[in-house]
């Protein structure tokens, strides 16, 4: 159904969109063990069990897999890597007695984590090679308003997780990740400011403006689109359904989008219609399921826009997670190229440019 309306093309285009790069999650196995000893519910929490700031080795191994394959144009697959540009500055927040929020650029976070000293360089190396294309995912992957409210209450659980450098709530999977959800419409002012700051920091780190943005947790109020537009964002990545905050946690209104439809600021929506999430989906055949969705997209003359997350490629907490999923990712890329020899791998903003120019329409 999601492939019926919207922009079409006779070309076999594949876009790979991957979220969460640059964000903190579980700092180390040592911290994980301390949380387990504390009795926190983390065994069923995939993000807390597997996801962490990408390491040198994570980046090297991912770039190697991408560079192994070539499409019909002789180009390697390109991953649109949606990055956050900062993380909480735990020391300064503590110094304010948890009354004020501060963040640090992701480049500073990388300096504090071991085995991350070459990550920024590997991001840029991948970008120069045309296989790792950074785009914008937010200033940080934290709902600042709700996290600071929780810290202000100073419960033993939230203080323990804070003292170990995480935004983990101490329960389930919850890490205050829904960045643009809000309690009151006034919270939007702070969120717009964070987006503007994040977009400027993106340019400072990478040397170019981000043309596309993916709202964390697919949740946002359309009012922020004006701020994104002012910051240079032309394309909004996402699902067919936009989750609109109501002021009540986990209660949302919804709005439907289709590939290539536009908002009041002329921004185009890009819709994910296939998924590669072996660490999250628990599918018995994540490659086969992704290929089925690609086939459906091509049948309707649509590009295949594959959604994935950084967690699938991380190995610092569980080396087997990275090893197994990179093998699956290799299989996916190989089978795409074999099934559709004319395939072309492009980035999200390249797809947006095609749509904006109305190229490739039958």
C-alpha positions as CSV (number, residue, x, y, z in Angstrom):
1,X,0.0,0.0,0.0
2,X,2.8,2.5,0.8
3,X,4.2,2.0,-2.7
4,X,1.1,3.0,-4.6
5,X,1.0,6.8,-4.3
6,X,3.9,9.2,-5.1
7,X,6.9,9.6,-7.3
8,X,7.9,6.8,-9.6
9,X,10.9,5.8,-11.7
10,X,11.8,3.1,-14.2
11,X,15.3,2.9,-12.6
12,X,16.2,0.3,-10.0
13,X,17.3,2.7,-7.2
14,X,18.4,1.5,-3.8
15,X,18.9,3.9,-0.8
16,X,20.3,2.7,2.5
17,X,19.4,5.0,5.4
18,X,21.0,4.2,8.8
19,X,20.2,6.1,12.0
20,X,21.9,6.9,15.4
21,X,25.5,7.5,14.4
22,X,27.4,9.5,17.0
23,X,25.0,8.9,19.8
24,X,25.9,7.4,23.1
25,X,24.0,4.4,24.5
26,X,25.7,1.7,26.7
27,X,29.3,3.0,27.4
28,X,30.9,-0.4,28.0
29,X,30.5,-4.0,29.2
30,X,31.7,-2.9,32.6
31,X,28.8,-0.4,32.9
32,X,26.4,-3.1,31.5
33,X,27.6,-5.5,34.3
34,X,27.0,-2.8,37.0
35,X,23.5,-2.2,35.7
36,X,22.8,-5.9,35.8
37,X,24.2,-6.2,39.3
38,X,21.9,-3.3,40.3
39,X,18.9,-5.4,39.1
40,X,18.0,-3.2,36.2
41,X,15.8,-4.8,33.5
42,X,18.3,-4.8,30.6
43,X,18.4,-8.4,29.3
44,X,15.5,-7.8,26.9
45,X,16.7,-4.3,26.0
46,X,18.4,-4.5,22.6
47,X,19.6,-0.9,22.6
48,X,21.2,-1.2,26.0
49,X,22.5,-4.7,25.3
50,X,24.1,-4.1,21.9
51,X,24.3,-0.5,21.0
52,X,27.1,1.9,21.8
53,X,29.2,4.7,20.3
54,X,30.8,3.3,17.1
55,X,34.4,2.3,17.5
56,X,37.3,2.4,15.1
57,X,36.9,-1.3,14.4
58,X,33.1,-1.0,13.8
59,X,33.7,1.7,11.2
60,X,36.6,-0.1,9.5
61,X,34.6,-3.3,9.1
62,X,31.5,-1.6,7.8
63,X,33.4,0.5,5.3
64,X,35.2,-2.7,4.1
65,X,31.9,-4.4,3.4
66,X,30.4,-1.5,1.6
67,X,33.5,-1.1,-0.6
68,X,33.4,-4.8,-1.6
69,X,30.4,-4.4,-3.8
70,X,29.6,-2.5,-7.0
71,X,26.4,-1.6,-8.7
72,X,25.6,-1.3,-12.4
73,X,27.4,2.0,-12.6
74,X,30.6,0.6,-11.0
75,X,29.8,2.4,-7.7
76,X,29.9,0.9,-4.3
77,X,26.7,1.0,-2.1
78,X,26.4,4.3,-0.2
79,X,25.0,4.4,3.4
80,X,23.2,7.5,4.3
81,X,24.5,7.8,7.9
82,X,22.1,9.9,9.9
83,X,24.3,11.4,12.7
84,X,23.7,13.3,15.9
85,X,26.2,16.0,16.5
86,X,26.4,16.1,20.2
87,X,25.8,14.2,23.5
88,X,25.0,15.3,27.1
89,X,27.9,17.0,28.9
90,X,27.5,15.0,32.1
91,X,30.1,17.0,34.1
92,X,28.5,20.4,33.5
93,X,25.0,19.1,34.1
94,X,26.2,17.8,37.5
95,X,27.9,21.1,38.3
96,X,24.6,22.9,37.7
97,X,23.0,20.5,40.3
98,X,20.9,19.1,37.5
99,X,19.1,22.4,36.8
100,X,20.6,23.3,33.4
101,X,21.3,21.1,30.4
102,X,24.6,21.2,28.5
103,X,25.9,19.3,25.6
104,X,29.3,18.5,24.0
105,X,30.1,18.1,20.3
106,X,30.3,14.5,19.2
107,X,33.9,15.1,18.4
108,X,34.5,15.6,22.1
109,X,32.6,12.5,23.0
110,X,34.8,10.5,20.7
111,X,37.9,11.7,22.5
112,X,36.6,10.4,25.9
113,X,35.7,6.9,24.7
114,X,38.6,4.3,24.1
115,X,39.2,3.0,20.6
116,X,37.3,5.9,19.1
117,X,40.2,8.2,18.2
118,X,39.9,7.5,14.4
119,X,36.1,7.4,14.1
120,X,35.8,11.0,12.9
121,X,38.5,10.4,10.3
122,X,36.8,7.2,9.2
123,X,33.5,9.0,8.8
124,X,35.2,11.5,6.5
125,X,37.2,8.8,4.7
126,X,34.0,6.9,4.0
127,X,32.4,10.1,2.7
128,X,35.3,10.9,0.4
129,X,35.0,7.3,-1.0
130,X,31.3,7.8,-1.6
131,X,30.2,5.0,0.7
132,X,29.3,6.7,4.0
133,X,27.3,9.8,3.5
134,X,26.5,11.7,6.8
135,X,23.2,13.5,7.1
136,X,21.4,15.1,10.1
137,X,19.6,13.2,12.9
138,X,19.6,15.9,15.6
139,X,21.8,17.8,18.0
140,X,21.6,14.8,20.3
141,X,19.5,11.7,20.6
142,X,18.0,12.7,24.0
143,X,14.7,14.3,24.9
144,X,16.3,17.0,26.9
145,X,13.1,18.2,28.6
146,X,12.0,14.8,29.9
147,X,15.5,13.7,30.9
148,X,16.2,16.8,32.8
149,X,12.8,16.5,34.6
150,X,13.8,12.9,35.6
151,X,17.2,14.1,36.8
152,X,15.6,16.9,38.8
153,X,13.8,14.3,40.8
154,X,17.1,12.6,41.7
155,X,15.7,9.1,42.1
156,X,18.4,6.5,43.0
157,X,17.9,4.8,39.6
158,X,18.4,7.8,37.4
159,X,21.3,9.1,39.5
160,X,23.0,5.7,39.1
161,X,22.6,5.6,35.4
162,X,23.7,9.3,35.1
163,X,26.8,8.6,37.2
164,X,27.8,5.9,34.7
165,X,27.4,8.2,31.7
166,X,24.1,7.1,30.2
167,X,20.6,8.4,29.7
168,X,19.1,5.0,30.5
169,X,16.0,5.4,32.7
170,X,16.8,2.1,34.6
171,X,13.7,0.4,33.1
172,X,13.2,-1.6,29.9
173,X,14.5,0.0,26.7
174,X,13.7,3.6,27.6
175,X,16.6,6.0,27.0
176,X,14.6,9.3,26.5
177,X,15.3,8.9,22.8
178,X,12.1,10.7,21.5
179,X,14.0,14.0,20.9
180,X,11.1,16.1,19.4
181,X,8.3,14.8,21.6
182,X,7.1,17.4,24.1
183,X,5.0,18.0,27.3
184,X,3.8,21.5,26.3
185,X,4.0,23.5,23.0
186,X,6.4,25.8,24.7
187,X,9.0,23.0,24.7
188,X,9.1,23.3,20.9
189,X,11.1,26.5,21.2
190,X,14.0,24.6,22.9
191,X,13.7,21.9,20.3
192,X,13.8,24.3,17.4
193,X,16.9,25.9,18.9
194,X,18.6,22.4,19.3
195,X,17.9,21.7,15.6
196,X,19.4,25.0,14.4
197,X,22.4,24.4,16.6
198,X,22.8,20.9,15.4
199,X,22.6,21.8,11.8
200,X,25.3,24.4,12.2
201,X,27.5,21.9,14.1
202,X,27.0,19.4,11.3
203,X,28.5,21.9,8.9
204,X,31.3,22.6,11.3
205,X,32.3,19.0,11.6
206,X,31.7,17.7,8.0
207,X,32.3,20.9,6.0
208,X,28.9,20.9,4.2
209,X,25.3,21.5,5.1
210,X,22.9,18.5,5.6
211,X,20.2,18.4,2.9
212,X,18.1,15.7,4.7
213,X,16.9,15.0,8.2
214,X,15.3,12.0,9.9
215,X,13.3,12.8,13.0
216,X,14.3,10.6,15.9
217,X,11.7,7.9,16.6
218,X,9.7,9.2,13.6
219,X,8.1,11.7,16.0
220,X,7.8,15.5,15.3
221,X,5.5,18.4,15.2
222,X,5.3,19.9,11.7
223,X,6.2,23.3,13.2
224,X,9.8,22.3,13.4
225,X,9.9,21.9,9.6
226,X,10.3,25.7,9.2
227,X,13.5,25.6,11.4
228,X,14.8,22.7,9.3
229,X,14.1,24.6,6.1
230,X,15.9,27.7,7.4
231,X,18.9,25.5,8.2
232,X,19.1,24.1,4.6
233,X,17.2,20.8,4.9
234,X,15.4,20.0,1.7
235,X,14.3,16.4,2.4
236,X,12.7,14.7,5.4
237,X,13.3,11.0,5.7
238,X,10.8,8.8,7.5
239,X,8.0,6.2,7.4
240,X,4.6,6.6,5.8
241,X,3.3,7.7,9.2
242,X,4.4,10.8,11.1
243,X,3.9,10.5,14.8
244,X,2.7,13.9,16.1
245,X,3.1,14.7,19.8
246,X,0.1,15.5,21.9
247,X,1.8,16.5,25.2
248,X,1.1,13.1,26.7
249,X,4.0,10.5,26.6
250,X,3.4,7.7,24.1
251,X,0.1,9.2,22.9
252,X,0.3,10.5,19.3
253,X,-1.7,11.8,16.5
254,X,-0.6,10.7,13.0
255,X,-0.2,12.1,9.6
256,X,0.4,10.2,6.4
257,X,3.1,11.0,3.8
258,X,4.0,9.4,0.5
259,X,7.2,9.5,-1.5
260,X,7.7,12.9,-3.0
261,X,4.9,14.8,-1.4
262,X,5.8,18.3,-0.2
263,X,5.1,20.4,2.9
264,X,4.4,24.2,3.1
265,X,8.2,24.9,2.8
266,X,8.7,22.9,-0.3
267,X,10.5,20.1,1.5
268,X,10.0,16.6,0.0
269,X,9.3,13.5,2.1
270,X,11.3,10.3,1.5
271,X,9.6,7.1,2.6
272,X,11.2,4.0,3.8
273,X,9.7,0.9,2.3
274,X,12.2,-1.9,3.2
275,X,14.1,-2.7,6.4
276,X,17.3,-4.4,7.5
277,X,17.1,-4.7,11.3
278,X,18.5,-8.1,12.3
279,X,19.3,-6.9,15.9
280,X,15.9,-5.4,16.4
281,X,13.3,-7.3,14.3
282,X,14.0,-10.9,15.4
283,X,13.0,-12.1,11.9
284,X,14.2,-15.6,11.0
285,X,15.2,-14.3,7.5
286,X,15.9,-10.6,7.6
287,X,17.7,-10.7,4.3
288,X,14.8,-12.5,2.5
289,X,12.2,-10.2,4.1
290,X,14.1,-7.1,2.9
291,X,14.5,-8.5,-0.6
292,X,10.7,-9.1,-0.7
293,X,10.0,-5.5,0.1
294,X,12.6,-4.3,-2.5
295,X,10.9,-6.5,-5.1
296,X,7.5,-4.9,-4.2
297,X,9.0,-1.4,-4.5
298,X,10.4,-2.1,-7.9
299,X,7.2,-3.7,-9.1
300,X,5.5,-0.4,-8.3
301,X,8.3,1.5,-10.0
302,X,9.5,2.9,-6.7
303,X,13.0,3.3,-5.3
304,X,13.8,0.9,-2.5
305,X,14.5,2.9,0.6
306,X,16.0,0.6,3.2
307,X,15.9,1.6,6.8
308,X,18.5,0.3,9.3
309,X,20.1,1.4,12.5
310,X,23.6,1.6,13.8
311,X,22.9,-1.1,16.4
312,X,23.0,-3.7,13.6
313,X,26.7,-3.1,13.0
314,X,28.1,-2.6,16.5
315,X,30.5,-5.1,18.1
316,X,32.0,-3.4,21.1
317,X,29.5,-4.9,23.5
318,X,28.9,-8.1,21.6
319,X,31.3,-9.0,18.8
320,X,29.0,-11.7,17.5
321,X,26.3,-9.0,16.8
322,X,28.6,-7.2,14.4
323,X,30.1,-10.3,12.8
324,X,26.8,-12.0,12.1
325,X,25.0,-8.9,10.9
326,X,27.8,-7.9,8.6
327,X,27.7,-11.3,7.0
328,X,23.9,-10.8,6.5
329,X,24.5,-7.3,5.1
330,X,27.0,-8.8,2.6
331,X,24.5,-11.3,1.6
332,X,21.8,-8.7,1.1
333,X,24.1,-6.5,-1.1
334,X,25.2,-9.5,-3.1
335,X,21.7,-10.7,-3.7
336,X,20.4,-7.2,-4.6
337,X,23.1,-7.0,-7.3
338,X,22.5,-10.5,-8.6
339,X,18.7,-10.1,-8.7
340,X,18.7,-6.7,-10.2
341,X,22.0,-6.2,-12.2
342,X,20.9,-2.7,-13.3
343,X,20.6,-1.5,-9.7
344,X,22.0,1.9,-8.7
345,X,22.9,2.7,-5.1
346,X,22.3,6.4,-4.2
347,X,22.1,8.5,-1.1
348,X,18.9,10.0,0.4
349,X,19.7,13.5,-0.8
350,X,20.5,12.2,-4.3
351,X,17.1,10.6,-4.4
352,X,15.6,13.9,-3.2
353,X,17.4,15.7,-5.9
354,X,15.9,13.3,-8.5
355,X,12.4,13.8,-7.2
356,X,12.8,17.6,-7.0
357,X,14.0,17.7,-10.6
358,X,11.3,15.3,-11.7
359,X,13.9,13.1,-13.4
360,X,13.2,9.4,-14.1
361,X,9.4,9.7,-14.2
362,X,7.7,7.3,-16.6
